[in-house]
Amino acid sequence: MFRSFFDPMPRIVAHRGDSARFPENTLEAFFSAYEMGVDVIETDVHLSKDGVLVIWHDATLDRNTDGTGRIEDHTLEELKQFDAGYTFSPDKGQTYPFRGKGIHLCTLEEALKACPAQRFNIDLKTKGEAIVDVFIKVIRDNHATKRVIGASFHLSNLKSLRKKAPEILTSITTEEVRVFLLLQKIGLLPAFPFKKRLIIFQVPVGQGFIKVITPRFVKTMHKRGAIIQVWTINEEKEMRWLFELGVDAVMTDKPALAFQVAQDMGIQIKN
């Protein structure tokens, strides 16, 4: 098992599992990524109507199942009835190889148990104290504090998680990233390492007119002990550029390609 989430340092993060080849955020996508040997699986959770953490990206069922409506408006039993492989097509709608194959939504606990030696990056999609409390309970009950990172676009979620469960690592959210970027660009970023807690950047290469990942950004933040993970990278050329630049990890829908790039570049992948 891992000495900590970042020991050994993760290099390849499978975005929603092996989502290029299997329906995203399903156990089937996770199993493929797990067996491939990815360092981390990135996934998302919502609270069901009856308070269970269910793995799913969208707030609704419409895009990826044969159902409709919000995740939060269905009980776990109801959610389990929908076909999570219904809309997956590897050839732009010509075929649907997983339709009717018994692929269903799963819970966070099911995923942790099914992949017991896997690290997970978990995005808390629902906003509020309820999802934070259930998340903490599931992680602690499954003795998974050293193999998960909590993430969220809701800063209030992360502040609550950090306060209630300081032993669980969290990334920093968009609002916090903006502050660090601003301080860096105007030269007011503290010169000493970040000591209060580990700073984990999970960022795109750029956002609108703002270039996030630059040689200076990587050097400056690494000097202060931060971790830099970049999403969502699916092109070989960009993967190579980022690894050459020195980012710690790439998040990708194509983990098999990322493995090939890492191997070609002589980057050691440890699990």
Secondary structure by P-SEA (a helix, b strand, c coil): ccccccccccccccccccccccccccaaaaaaaaaacccbbbbbbbbccccccccccccccccccccccccccccaaaaaaccccccccccccccccccccbbbbbcaaaaaaaccccccccccccccaaaaaaaaaaaaaacccccbbbbcccaaaaaaaaaacccccccccaaaaaaaaaaaaacccccccccccbbbbbccccccccccccaaaaaaaaaabbbbbbcccccaaaaaaaaaacccccccccaaaaaaaaaaacccccc
